[in-house]
Amino acid sequence: MSALRRKLGDEYQVVSTSASGGGLPPPRSAPRGKRQRFVDKNGRCNVQHGNLGGETSRYLSDLFTTLVDLKWRWNLFIFILTYTVAWLFMASMWWVIAYMRGDLNKAHDDSYTPCVANVYNFPSAFLFFIETEATIGYGYRYITDKCPEGIILFLFQSILGSIVDAFLIGCMFIKMSQPKKRAETLMFSEHAAISMRDGKLTLMFRVGNLRNSHMVSAQIRCKLLKSRQTPEGEFLPLDQLELDVGFSTGADQLFLVSPLTICHVIDSKSPFYDLSQRSMHTEQFEIVVILEGIVETTGMTCQARTSYTEDEVLWGHRFFPVISLEEGFFKVDYSQFHATFEVPTPPYSVKEQEEMLLMSSPLIAPAVSNSKERNSSVECLDGLDEVGTKLPSKLQKITGRDDFPKKLLRMSSTTSEKAYSMGDLPMKLQRISSVPGNSEEKLGSKTTKMMSDPMSQSVAELPPKLQKLSGGGGRMEGNLPPKLRKMNSDRFT
């Protein structure tokens, strides 16, 4: 156990280990009733075609494929039956010729030349056919030149025998060389697992190749079979959805030399976007995995299949590593091929995680408060407009541009909003923003420059007497009457 913790870390928990070190899946909750699978673990599809009616004749139109698809016991039965019937039929034809010519009664007459020498009953006719068909030719039974019908039958026998040999032997050869048995050496993990990988919730399962010969152009695909109902009320049993296992990135093209872990990232485009650990106990689905490739030794295409139901998907698990570096080679330990161990995994779906992240984001509150401050600043500007209309015309000229207070308040509101939002940021971001030479100092210098320019322009537009009272561009509140001084101070505050 200590060795496993040194290898995997203290945060991981081993599910179970046997005497050989292989991990076993944890006990699940009370199992539900046995569920009907669409595809068995060995890849066989549980589908039967019934009520074909007159469509059964289509099987006879493709007789060769029909014979190849039959089970071995039926193939052997058809093979033996076909040769037996053909041999008996041809032996009967030779016996009929001998009977019609009267060779059976004159078999021991040395002065008589029969159609086939030494054929005087059906067993001898059958032996003659076998010797001819198998090209044995013992020399005791042979055809003579006094029998033209025998020569024609001999030609027909040779053509028919070649056709029967080509058909049956070819059928047996194709059936024996089918790459279905090659799929027996392609392994799939007994369970699939869901855990975090690279910061994303990921569905994972493992594939392996037990032979040293490679699978050329190996490609893997995944289908999700799940019944659903459309918004129009149509019920779709076993609706097939595609699970992306790297089609866009090329990760579905496998170099299957050692066991590989196939990953499906669960995101907003995944059918498992709403799947959580809690909802897995009520969901019913089946994941069908299809592995295709070309057998290196025969050049024929091989396909291996398996499936995972919702009970065979382990939440919060990860596969054990099976590859270790030895002296001069890499060793694969297949005793750990199906083993998994628990890892920290949030029990929420990706959709729930995104919603919680959105609700807990610190940038939402400043955005709401900023909108309130903008509304208050607009109200202040409206109040300033009302005060400005009540001032005398001379004081309105003294203030210069009418939009100067609005610009000033807008700039002050933006800086206050930025300061408020910076206060809500984490401490690291506040330290970064407090470094000298940042954009806030630049914004402050630009603001003071903009504030000083309109004031200097407004003083330059005053009459000479008022310019003298202003003291070269300073504030002239000290020379104003008390009443106007109070009104002016209320306006600027």
One Martini backbone bead per residue (centre of mass of N, CA, C, O) as a GRO file, in nm:
protein
  493
    1MET     BB    1   0.057   0.063  -0.020
    2SER     BB    2   0.300   0.256  -0.002
    3ALA     BB    3   0.384   0.224  -0.298
    4LEU     BB    4   0.121   0.339  -0.416
    5ARG     BB    5   0.144   0.620  -0.279
    6ARG     BB    6   0.413   0.699  -0.407
    7LYS     BB    7   0.296   0.677  -0.704
    8LEU     BB    8  -0.004   0.840  -0.658
    9GLY     BB    9  -0.058   0.947  -0.382
   10ASP     BB   10  -0.241   1.058  -0.097
   11GLU     BB   11  -0.520   1.151  -0.244
   12TYR     BB   12  -0.546   0.856  -0.309
   13GLN     BB   13  -0.769   0.567  -0.340
   14VAL     BB   14  -0.781   0.242  -0.300
   15VAL     BB   15  -1.012   0.018  -0.358
   16SER     BB   16  -0.872  -0.272  -0.445
   17THR     BB   17  -0.676  -0.568  -0.358
   18SER     BB   18  -0.520  -0.837  -0.452
   19ALA     BB   19  -0.279  -1.072  -0.452
   20SER     BB   20  -0.179  -0.956  -0.747
   21GLY     BB   21  -0.272  -0.631  -0.735
   22GLY     BB   22  -0.557  -0.607  -0.835
   23GLY     BB   23  -0.808  -0.400  -0.902
   24LEU     BB   24  -1.136  -0.334  -0.777
   25PRO     BB   25  -1.438  -0.254  -0.783
   26PRO     BB   26  -1.668  -0.103  -0.617
   27PRO     BB   27  -1.936  -0.109  -0.436
   28ARG     BB   28  -2.248  -0.076  -0.513
   29SER     BB   29  -2.544  -0.035  -0.515
   30ALA     BB   30  -2.830  -0.161  -0.540
   31PRO     BB   31  -2.913  -0.367  -0.772
   32ARG     BB   32  -3.065  -0.390  -1.050
   33GLY     BB   33  -3.217  -0.521  -1.279
   34LYS     BB   34  -3.177  -0.688  -1.549
   35ARG     BB   35  -3.047  -0.554  -1.840
   36GLN     BB   36  -3.105  -0.486  -2.160
   37ARG     BB   37  -2.897  -0.527  -2.425
   38PHE     BB   38  -2.773  -0.430  -2.736
   39VAL     BB   39  -2.468  -0.488  -2.648
   40ASP     BB   40  -2.246  -0.697  -2.574
   41LYS     BB   41  -1.936  -0.750  -2.441
   42ASN     BB   42  -1.857  -0.933  -2.710
   43GLY     BB   43  -2.039  -0.771  -2.955
   44ARG     BB   44  -2.318  -0.878  -2.960
   45CYS     BB   45  -2.624  -0.837  -3.117
   46ASN     BB   46  -2.962  -0.793  -2.984
   47VAL     BB   47  -3.093  -0.888  -3.285
   48GLN     BB   48  -3.411  -0.963  -3.443
   49HIS     BB   49  -3.555  -1.080  -3.743
   50GLY     BB   50  -3.898  -1.027  -3.830
   51ASN     BB   51  -4.146  -1.047  -4.052
   52LEU     BB   52  -4.044  -1.066  -4.369
   53GLY     BB   53  -4.176  -1.255  -4.560
   54GLY     BB   54  -4.074  -1.199  -4.895
   55GLU     BB   55  -3.761  -1.123  -4.805
   56THR     BB   56  -3.610  -1.409  -4.804
   57SER     BB   57  -3.505  -1.410  -5.105
   58ARG     BB   58  -3.252  -1.230  -5.056
   59TYR     BB   59  -3.066  -1.456  -4.946
   60LEU     BB   60  -3.046  -1.619  -5.219
   61SER     BB   61  -2.911  -1.394  -5.393
   62ASP     BB   62  -2.683  -1.420  -5.143
   63LEU     BB   63  -2.549  -1.714  -5.092
   64PHE     BB   64  -2.256  -1.681  -5.001
   65THR     BB   65  -2.307  -1.496  -4.754
   66THR     BB   66  -2.502  -1.689  -4.616
   67LEU     BB   67  -2.294  -1.920  -4.572
   68VAL     BB   68  -2.085  -1.753  -4.411
   69ASP     BB   69  -2.295  -1.662  -4.174
   70LEU     BB   70  -2.305  -1.927  -4.081
   71LYS     BB   71  -2.265  -2.170  -3.890
   72TRP     BB   72  -2.051  -2.431  -3.861
   73ARG     BB   73  -2.255  -2.667  -3.858
   74TRP     BB   74  -2.396  -2.580  -4.123
   75ASN     BB   75  -2.152  -2.584  -4.307
   76LEU     BB   76  -2.077  -2.884  -4.274
   77PHE     BB   77  -2.346  -2.998  -4.365
   78ILE     BB   78  -2.343  -2.873  -4.654
   79PHE     BB   79  -2.077  -2.988  -4.745
   80ILE     BB   80  -2.147  -3.292  -4.721
   81LEU     BB   81  -2.415  -3.292  -4.877
   82THR     BB   82  -2.316  -3.193  -5.152
   83TYR     BB   83  -2.108  -3.417  -5.212
   84THR     BB   84  -2.298  -3.660  -5.183
   85VAL     BB   85  -2.504  -3.584  -5.400
   86ALA     BB   86  -2.303  -3.556  -5.638
   87TRP     BB   87  -2.194  -3.844  -5.630
   88LEU     BB   88  -2.461  -3.999  -5.660
   89PHE     BB   89  -2.549  -3.871  -5.924
   90MET     BB   90  -2.302  -3.950  -6.104
   91ALA     BB   91  -2.315  -4.255  -6.049
   92SER     BB   92  -2.597  -4.288  -6.170
   93MET     BB   93  -2.526  -4.201  -6.459
   94TRP     BB   94  -2.326  -4.438  -6.512
   95TRP     BB   95  -2.530  -4.664  -6.455
   96VAL     BB   96  -2.736  -4.587  -6.677
   97ILE     BB   97  -2.552  -4.629  -6.920
   98ALA     BB   98  -2.487  -4.926  -6.861
   99TYR     BB   99  -2.783  -5.023  -6.868
  100MET     BB  100  -2.864  -4.921  -7.162
  101ARG     BB  101  -2.617  -5.092  -7.302
  102GLY     BB  102  -2.566  -5.377  -7.140
  103ASP     BB  103  -2.302  -5.396  -6.945
  104LEU     BB  104  -2.404  -5.567  -6.699
  105ASN     BB  105  -2.435  -5.847  -6.863
  106LYS     BB  106  -2.125  -5.806  -7.021
  107ALA     BB  107  -1.877  -5.790  -6.824
  108HIS     BB  108  -1.741  -6.100  -6.882
  109ASP     BB  109  -1.700  -6.025  -7.185
  110ASP     BB  110  -1.420  -6.015  -7.390
  111SER     BB  111  -1.562  -5.930  -7.678
  112TYR     BB  112  -1.671  -5.687  -7.517
  113THR     BB  113  -1.728  -5.324  -7.540
  114PRO     BB  114  -1.760  -5.106  -7.309
  115CYS     BB  115  -1.790  -4.797  -7.177
  116VAL     BB  116  -1.700  -4.918  -6.891
  117ALA     BB  117  -1.470  -5.079  -6.742
  118ASN     BB  118  -1.567  -5.274  -6.477
  119VAL     BB  119  -1.891  -5.207  -6.494
  120TYR     BB  120  -2.168  -5.397  -6.315
  121ASN     BB  121  -2.254  -5.178  -6.091
  122PHE     BB  122  -2.303  -4.931  -5.860
  123PRO     BB  123  -2.037  -4.946  -5.697
  124SER     BB  124  -1.855  -4.936  -5.949
  125ALA     BB  125  -1.962  -4.658  -6.046
  126PHE     BB  126  -1.878  -4.503  -5.790
  127LEU     BB  127  -1.574  -4.562  -5.804
  128PHE     BB  128  -1.526  -4.434  -6.080
  129PHE     BB  129  -1.602  -4.148  -5.998
  130ILE     BB  130  -1.397  -4.106  -5.769
  131GLU     BB  131  -1.143  -4.158  -5.938
  132THR     BB  132  -1.201  -3.923  -6.135
  133GLU     BB  133  -1.245  -3.681  -5.937
  134ALA     BB  134  -0.964  -3.748  -5.771
  135THR     BB  135  -0.740  -3.849  -5.967
  136ILE     BB  136  -0.639  -4.148  -5.928
  137GLY     BB  137  -0.625  -4.392  -6.122
  138TYR     BB  138  -0.587  -4.729  -6.114
  139GLY     BB  139  -0.676  -4.880  -6.412
  140TYR     BB  140  -0.934  -5.072  -6.400
  141ARG     BB  141  -1.115  -4.819  -6.459
  142TYR     BB  142  -1.242  -4.723  -6.788
  143ILE     BB  143  -1.282  -4.542  -7.071
  144THR     BB  144  -1.413  -4.566  -7.391
  145ASP     BB  145  -1.453  -4.509  -7.753
  146LYS     BB  146  -1.764  -4.651  -7.766
  147CYS     BB  147  -1.870  -4.381  -7.578
  148PRO     BB  148  -2.009  -4.076  -7.626
  149GLU     BB  149  -2.186  -4.033  -7.369
  150GLY     BB  150  -1.946  -4.067  -7.172
  151ILE     BB  151  -1.782  -3.820  -7.267
  152ILE     BB  152  -1.993  -3.608  -7.197
  153LEU     BB  153  -2.017  -3.681  -6.894
  154PHE     BB  154  -1.722  -3.625  -6.827
  155LEU     BB  155  -1.731  -3.320  -6.884
  156PHE     BB  156  -1.958  -3.251  -6.686
  157GLN     BB  157  -1.812  -3.352  -6.434
  158SER     BB  158  -1.572  -3.156  -6.441
  159ILE     BB  159  -1.733  -2.890  -6.424
  160LEU     BB  160  -1.904  -2.949  -6.170
  161GLY     BB  161  -1.667  -3.005  -5.977
  162SER     BB  162  -1.535  -2.726  -5.994
  163ILE     BB  163  -1.774  -2.562  -5.887
  164VAL     BB  164  -1.809  -2.703  -5.614
  165ASP     BB  165  -1.522  -2.655  -5.510
  166ALA     BB  166  -1.517  -2.345  -5.527
  167PHE     BB  167  -1.761  -2.288  -5.345
  168LEU     BB  168  -1.700  -2.455  -5.082
  169ILE     BB  169  -1.400  -2.390  -5.037
  170GLY     BB  170  -1.436  -2.082  -5.040
  171CYS     BB  171  -1.629  -2.066  -4.804
  172MET     BB  172  -1.440  -2.196  -4.592
  173PHE     BB  173  -1.204  -1.999  -4.622
  174ILE     BB  174  -1.351  -1.738  -4.547
  175LYS     BB  175  -1.444  -1.834  -4.268
  176MET     BB  176  -1.157  -1.892  -4.151
  177SER     BB  177  -1.042  -1.586  -4.237
  178GLN     BB  178  -1.192  -1.441  -4.042
  179PRO     BB  179  -1.150  -1.153  -3.810
  180LYS     BB  180  -1.313  -1.227  -3.549
  181LYS     BB  181  -1.085  -1.362  -3.373
  182ARG     BB  182  -0.912  -1.104  -3.350
  183ALA     BB  183  -1.105  -0.967  -3.137
  184GLU     BB  184  -1.018  -1.149  -2.889
  185THR     BB  185  -0.731  -0.968  -2.866
  186LEU     BB  186  -0.926  -0.733  -2.791
  187MET     BB  187  -0.943  -0.501  -2.528
  188PHE     BB  188  -1.173  -0.413  -2.265
  189SER     BB  189  -1.290  -0.256  -2.020
  190GLU     BB  190  -1.528  -0.325  -1.780
  191HIS     BB  191  -1.503  -0.017  -1.716
  192ALA     BB  192  -1.600   0.307  -1.671
  193ALA     BB  193  -1.484   0.652  -1.623
  194ILE     BB  194  -1.524   0.945  -1.400
  195SER     BB  195  -1.312   1.236  -1.427
  196MET     BB  196  -1.049   1.442  -1.387
  197ARG     BB  197  -0.894   1.610  -1.682
  198ASP     BB  198  -0.746   1.894  -1.732
  199GLY     BB  199  -1.003   2.035  -1.577
  200LYS     BB  200  -1.201   1.802  -1.690
  201LEU     BB  201  -1.473   1.625  -1.746
  202THR     BB  202  -1.424   1.264  -1.793
  203LEU     BB  203  -1.460   0.998  -2.014
  204MET     BB  204  -1.331   0.659  -1.951
  205PHE     BB  205  -1.141   0.407  -2.135
  206ARG     BB  206  -0.998   0.083  -2.221
  207VAL     BB  207  -0.746  -0.036  -2.455
  208GLY     BB  208  -0.619  -0.350  -2.611
  209ASN     BB  209  -0.329  -0.550  -2.734
  210LEU     BB  210  -0.211  -0.886  -2.728
  211ARG     BB  211  -0.060  -0.858  -2.983
  212ASN     BB  212   0.220  -0.789  -3.187
  213SER     BB  213   0.038  -0.732  -3.397
  214HIS     BB  214  -0.094  -0.482  -3.573
  215MET     BB  215  -0.326  -0.214  -3.611
  216VAL     BB  216  -0.420  -0.077  -3.894
  217SER     BB  217  -0.586   0.202  -3.883
  218ALA     BB  218  -0.694   0.268  -3.606
  219GLN     BB  219  -1.041   0.312  -3.497
  220ILE     BB  220  -1.263   0.506  -3.286
  221ARG     BB  221  -1.604   0.469  -3.159
  222CYS     BB  222  -1.903   0.640  -3.022
  223LYS     BB  223  -2.222   0.542  -2.877
  224LEU     BB  224  -2.539   0.672  -2.773
  225LEU     BB  225  -2.798   0.493  -2.608
  226LYS     BB  226  -3.119   0.667  -2.603
  227SER     BB  227  -3.420   0.737  -2.491
  228ARG     BB  228  -3.663   0.966  -2.644
  229GLN     BB  229  -3.848   1.280  -2.660
  230THR     BB  230  -3.994   1.492  -2.851
  231PRO     BB  231  -4.161   1.793  -2.871
  232GLU     BB  232  -4.387   1.638  -3.059
  233GLY     BB  233  -4.406   1.328  -2.914
  234GLU     BB  234  -4.182   1.152  -3.017
  235PHE     BB  235  -4.063   0.824  -2.988
  236LEU     BB  236  -3.711   0.724  -2.935
  237PRO     BB  237  -3.569   0.431  -2.963
  238LEU     BB  238  -3.248   0.414  -2.947
  239ASP     BB  239  -3.092   0.673  -2.970
  240GLN     BB  240  -2.825   0.803  -3.166
  241LEU     BB  241  -2.518   0.928  -3.031
  242GLU     BB  242  -2.235   1.117  -3.049
  243LEU     BB  243  -1.902   1.058  -2.925
  244ASP     BB  244  -1.632   1.249  -2.861
  245VAL     BB  245  -1.282   1.103  -2.917
  246GLY     BB  246  -1.112   1.298  -3.138
  247PHE     BB  247  -1.197   1.390  -3.430
  248SER     BB  248  -1.085   1.691  -3.449
  249THR     BB  249  -0.772   1.594  -3.344
  250GLY     BB  250  -0.707   1.268  -3.402
  251ALA     BB  251  -0.748   1.071  -3.141
  252ASP     BB  252  -0.902   0.826  -3.296
  253GLN     BB  253  -0.617   0.759  -3.392
  254LEU     BB  254  -0.448   0.459  -3.337
  255PHE     BB  255  -0.153   0.334  -3.150
  256LEU     BB  256  -0.181  -0.011  -3.082
  257VAL     BB  257   0.063  -0.127  -2.864
  258SER     BB  258  -0.066  -0.014  -2.608
  259PRO     BB  259  -0.251   0.075  -2.369
  260LEU     BB  260  -0.544   0.284  -2.390
  261THR     BB  261  -0.701   0.597  -2.308
  262ILE     BB  262  -1.022   0.692  -2.361
  263CYS     BB  263  -1.162   1.022  -2.433
  264HIS     BB  264  -1.448   1.221  -2.304
  265VAL     BB  265  -1.543   1.539  -2.312
  266ILE     BB  266  -1.741   1.721  -2.087
  267ASP     BB  267  -1.969   1.943  -2.234
  268SER     BB  268  -2.201   2.136  -2.398
  269LYS     BB  269  -2.186   1.908  -2.648
  270SER     BB  270  -2.256   1.690  -2.460
  271PRO     BB  271  -2.482   1.444  -2.353
  272PHE     BB  272  -2.338   1.481  -2.043
  273TYR     BB  273  -2.402   1.773  -1.930
  274ASP     BB  274  -2.636   1.668  -1.701
  275LEU     BB  275  -2.444   1.471  -1.562
  276SER     BB  276  -2.452   1.309  -1.249
  277GLN     BB  277  -2.419   1.119  -0.972
  278ARG     BB  278  -2.726   1.122  -0.909
  279SER     BB  279  -2.847   1.071  -1.209
  280MET     BB  280  -2.724   0.776  -1.258
  281HIS     BB  281  -2.959   0.622  -1.092
  282THR     BB  282  -3.191   0.710  -1.329
  283GLU     BB  283  -3.046   0.646  -1.570
  284GLN     BB  284  -3.064   0.525  -1.927
  285PHE     BB  285  -2.780   0.376  -2.085
  286GLU     BB  286  -2.556   0.318  -2.381
  287ILE     BB  287  -2.218   0.244  -2.458
  288VAL     BB  288  -2.078   0.218  -2.779
  289VAL     BB  289  -1.789   0.041  -2.889
  290ILE     BB  290  -1.575   0.097  -3.185
  291LEU     BB  291  -1.320  -0.109  -3.332
  292GLU     BB  292  -1.103  -0.037  -3.608
  293GLY     BB  293  -0.909  -0.245  -3.845
  294ILE     BB  294  -0.609  -0.374  -3.984
  295VAL     BB  295  -0.472  -0.665  -4.041
  296GLU     BB  296  -0.142  -0.724  -4.083
  297THR     BB  297  -0.136  -1.031  -4.189
  298THR     BB  298  -0.415  -1.016  -4.393
  299GLY     BB  299  -0.567  -0.727  -4.465
  300MET     BB  300  -0.817  -0.728  -4.285
  301THR     BB  301  -1.106  -0.621  -4.152
  302CYS     BB  302  -1.156  -0.522  -3.812
  303GLN     BB  303  -1.412  -0.568  -3.546
  304ALA     BB  304  -1.472  -0.424  -3.223
  305ARG     BB  305  -1.703  -0.477  -2.945
  306THR     BB  306  -1.881  -0.278  -2.694
  307SER     BB  307  -2.032  -0.205  -2.362
  308TYR     BB  308  -2.192   0.055  -2.145
  309THR     BB  309  -2.359   0.096  -1.872
  310GLU     BB  310  -2.457   0.277  -1.600
  311ASP     BB  311  -2.335   0.050  -1.400
  312GLU     BB  312  -2.031   0.071  -1.561
  313VAL     BB  313  -2.003   0.364  -1.437
  314LEU     BB  314  -1.747   0.535  -1.268
  315TRP     BB  315  -1.744   0.767  -1.018
  316GLY     BB  316  -1.435   0.880  -0.930
  317HIS     BB  317  -1.231   0.737  -1.141
  318ARG     BB  318  -0.920   0.555  -1.214
  319PHE     BB  319  -0.666   0.422  -1.385
  320PHE     BB  320  -0.421   0.216  -1.384
  321PRO     BB  321  -0.104   0.182  -1.436
  322VAL     BB  322   0.072  -0.050  -1.688
  323ILE     BB  323   0.342   0.102  -1.742
  324SER     BB  324   0.689   0.003  -1.747
  325LEU     BB  325   1.033   0.047  -1.695
  326GLU     BB  326   1.282  -0.133  -1.826
  327GLU     BB  327   1.551  -0.304  -1.950
  328GLY     BB  328   1.500  -0.195  -2.282
  329PHE     BB  329   1.185  -0.182  -2.196
  330PHE     BB  330   0.833  -0.215  -2.204
  331LYS     BB  331   0.592  -0.294  -1.954
  332VAL     BB  332   0.287  -0.486  -1.943
  333ASP     BB  333   0.024  -0.496  -1.696
  334TYR     BB  334  -0.271  -0.688  -1.718
  335SER     BB  335  -0.366  -0.703  -1.412
  336GLN     BB  336  -0.437  -0.367  -1.435
  337PHE     BB  337  -0.647  -0.310  -1.662
  338HIS     BB  338  -0.931  -0.298  -1.473
  339ALA     BB  339  -0.821  -0.111  -1.270
  340THR     BB  340  -0.922   0.110  -0.999
  341PHE     BB  341  -0.936   0.447  -0.853
  342GLU     BB  342  -0.986   0.695  -0.637
  343VAL     BB  343  -1.092   1.038  -0.692
  344PRO     BB  344  -1.132   1.365  -0.681
  345THR     BB  345  -1.484   1.443  -0.749
  346PRO     BB  346  -1.731   1.613  -0.854
  347PRO     BB  347  -2.093   1.550  -0.827
  348TYR     BB  348  -2.133   1.739  -1.062
  349SER     BB  349  -2.225   1.881  -1.327
  350VAL     BB  350  -2.129   2.091  -1.570
  351LYS     BB  351  -2.371   2.277  -1.547
  352GLU     BB  352  -2.355   2.322  -1.238
  353GLN     BB  353  -2.067   2.434  -1.231
  354GLU     BB  354  -2.119   2.683  -1.407
  355GLU     BB  355  -2.337   2.808  -1.226
  356MET     BB  356  -2.165   2.833  -0.968
  357LEU     BB  357  -1.939   3.005  -1.096
  358LEU     BB  358  -2.127   3.242  -1.173
  359MET     BB  359  -2.233   3.306  -0.880
  360SER     BB  360  -1.919   3.323  -0.749
  361SER     BB  361  -1.839   3.570  -0.895
  362PRO     BB  362  -1.668   3.884  -0.825
  363LEU     BB  363  -1.780   4.053  -1.097
  364ILE     BB  364  -2.087   4.107  -1.040
  365ALA     BB  365  -2.113   4.324  -0.814
  366PRO     BB  366  -1.962   4.561  -0.953
  367ALA     BB  367  -2.156   4.581  -1.192
  368VAL     BB  368  -2.403   4.666  -1.026
  369SER     BB  369  -2.276   4.915  -0.880
  370ASN     BB  370  -2.195   5.070  -1.136
  371SER     BB  371  -2.481   5.119  -1.236
  372LYS     BB  372  -2.566   5.288  -0.991
  373GLU     BB  373  -2.350   5.512  -1.023
  374ARG     BB  374  -2.440   5.603  -1.301
  375ASN     BB  375  -2.721   5.696  -1.216
  376SER     BB  376  -2.626   5.905  -1.005
  377SER     BB  377  -2.456   6.077  -1.204
  378VAL     BB  378  -2.694   6.157  -1.383
  379GLU     BB  379  -2.852   6.301  -1.160
  380CYS     BB  380  -2.635   6.513  -1.101
  381LEU     BB  381  -2.634   6.640  -1.382
  382ASP     BB  382  -2.926   6.732  -1.374
  383GLY     BB  383  -2.891   6.918  -1.124
  384LEU     BB  384  -2.678   7.104  -1.255
  385ASP     BB  385  -2.858   7.211  -1.478
  386GLU     BB  386  -3.057   7.353  -1.289
  387VAL     BB  387  -2.850   7.541  -1.151
  388GLY     BB  388  -2.740   7.678  -1.410
  389THR     BB  389  -3.014   7.818  -1.489
  390LYS     BB  390  -3.019   8.003  -1.213
  391LEU     BB  391  -2.791   8.158  -1.301
  392PRO     BB  392  -2.635   8.403  -1.405
  393SER     BB  393  -2.494   8.506  -1.696
  394LYS     BB  394  -2.209   8.568  -1.590
  395LEU     BB  395  -2.165   8.294  -1.445
  396GLN     BB  396  -2.202   8.125  -1.700
  397LYS     BB  397  -1.947   8.247  -1.834
  398ILE     BB  398  -1.742   8.175  -1.616
  399THR     BB  399  -1.776   7.856  -1.645
  400GLY     BB  400  -1.808   7.831  -1.948
  401ARG     BB  401  -1.865   7.538  -2.024
  402ASP     BB  402  -2.142   7.335  -1.992
  403ASP     BB  403  -1.985   7.038  -2.008
  404PHE     BB  404  -1.773   7.035  -1.778
  405PRO     BB  405  -1.912   6.895  -1.532
  406LYS     BB  406  -1.982   6.637  -1.683
  407LYS     BB  407  -1.697   6.546  -1.747
  408LEU     BB  408  -1.593   6.545  -1.461
  409LEU     BB  409  -1.798   6.335  -1.350
  410ARG     BB  410  -1.737   6.109  -1.543
  411MET     BB  411  -1.440   6.074  -1.466
  412SER     BB  412  -1.492   6.024  -1.164
  413SER     BB  413  -1.678   5.778  -1.199
  414THR     BB  414  -1.475   5.591  -1.340
  415THR     BB  415  -1.261   5.589  -1.116
  416SER     BB  416  -1.450   5.483  -0.893
  417GLU     BB  417  -1.526   5.221  -1.036
  418LYS     BB  418  -1.241   5.110  -1.053
  419ALA     BB  419  -1.183   5.115  -0.750
  420TYR     BB  420  -1.411   4.927  -0.671
  421SER     BB  421  -1.327   4.681  -0.847
  422MET     BB  422  -1.043   4.652  -0.719
  423GLY     BB  423  -1.151   4.584  -0.430
  424ASP     BB  424  -1.285   4.294  -0.536
  425LEU     BB  425  -1.029   4.181  -0.589
  426PRO     BB  426  -0.781   4.002  -0.549
  427MET     BB  427  -0.475   4.045  -0.401
  428LYS     BB  428  -0.299   3.989  -0.653
  429LEU     BB  429  -0.438   4.196  -0.841
  430GLN     BB  430  -0.390   4.445  -0.657
  431ARG     BB  431  -0.079   4.430  -0.672
  432ILE     BB  432  -0.059   4.461  -0.975
  433SER     BB  433  -0.221   4.738  -0.988
  434SER     BB  434  -0.002   4.886  -0.773
  435VAL     BB  435   0.203   4.927  -0.975
  436PRO     BB  436   0.410   5.127  -1.104
  437GLY     BB  437   0.284   5.252  -1.416
  438ASN     BB  438  -0.002   5.226  -1.444
  439SER     BB  439  -0.314   5.310  -1.571
  440GLU     BB  440  -0.411   5.496  -1.336
  441GLU     BB  441  -0.195   5.721  -1.353
  442LYS     BB  442  -0.254   5.790  -1.644
  443LEU     BB  443  -0.551   5.863  -1.595
  444GLY     BB  444  -0.500   6.089  -1.386
  445SER     BB  445  -0.325   6.278  -1.564
  446LYS     BB  446  -0.540   6.307  -1.786
  447THR     BB  447  -0.760   6.430  -1.604
  448THR     BB  448  -0.607   6.687  -1.506
  449LYS     BB  449  -0.565   6.797  -1.787
  450MET     BB  450  -0.868   6.820  -1.861
  451MET     BB  451  -0.937   7.008  -1.618
  452SER     BB  452  -0.734   7.246  -1.689
  453ASP     BB  453  -0.817   7.329  -1.972
  454PRO     BB  454  -1.107   7.443  -1.931
  455MET     BB  455  -1.025   7.657  -1.715
  456SER     BB  456  -0.830   7.822  -1.892
  457GLN     BB  457  -1.036   7.884  -2.112
  458SER     BB  458  -1.246   8.028  -1.932
  459VAL     BB  459  -1.055   8.262  -1.834
  460ALA     BB  460  -0.978   8.370  -2.121
  461GLU     BB  461  -1.294   8.459  -2.174
  462LEU     BB  462  -1.274   8.685  -1.989
  463PRO     BB  463  -1.264   8.970  -1.878
  464PRO     BB  464  -1.019   9.174  -1.764
  465LYS     BB  465  -1.133   9.214  -1.478
  466LEU     BB  466  -1.180   8.916  -1.412
  467GLN     BB  467  -0.886   8.827  -1.462
  468LYS     BB  468  -0.773   8.989  -1.225
  469LEU     BB  469  -0.950   8.857  -1.007
  470SER     BB  470  -0.839   8.556  -1.068
  471GLY     BB  471  -0.522   8.552  -1.067
  472GLY     BB  472  -0.420   8.401  -1.328
  473GLY     BB  473  -0.647   8.145  -1.311
  474GLY     BB  474  -0.772   8.135  -1.053
  475ARG     BB  475  -0.972   8.158  -0.798
  476MET     BB  476  -1.266   8.395  -0.728
  477GLU     BB  477  -1.409   8.367  -0.444
  478GLY     BB  478  -1.283   8.607  -0.270
  479ASN     BB  479  -1.430   8.846  -0.473
  480LEU     BB  480  -1.700   8.748  -0.407
  481PRO     BB  481  -1.987   8.738  -0.302
  482PRO     BB  482  -2.138   8.551  -0.064
  483LYS     BB  483  -2.378   8.441  -0.230
  484LEU     BB  484  -2.212   8.350  -0.483
  485ARG     BB  485  -2.014   8.176  -0.331
  486LYS     BB  486  -2.226   7.972  -0.230
  487MET     BB  487  -2.339   7.883  -0.505
  488ASN     BB  488  -2.066   7.788  -0.621
  489SER     BB  489  -2.002   7.575  -0.403
  490ASP     BB  490  -2.257   7.404  -0.449
  491ARG     BB  491  -2.195   7.328  -0.741
  492PHE     BB  492  -1.906   7.187  -0.694
  493THR     BB  493  -2.034   6.986  -0.467
   0.00000   0.00000   0.00000
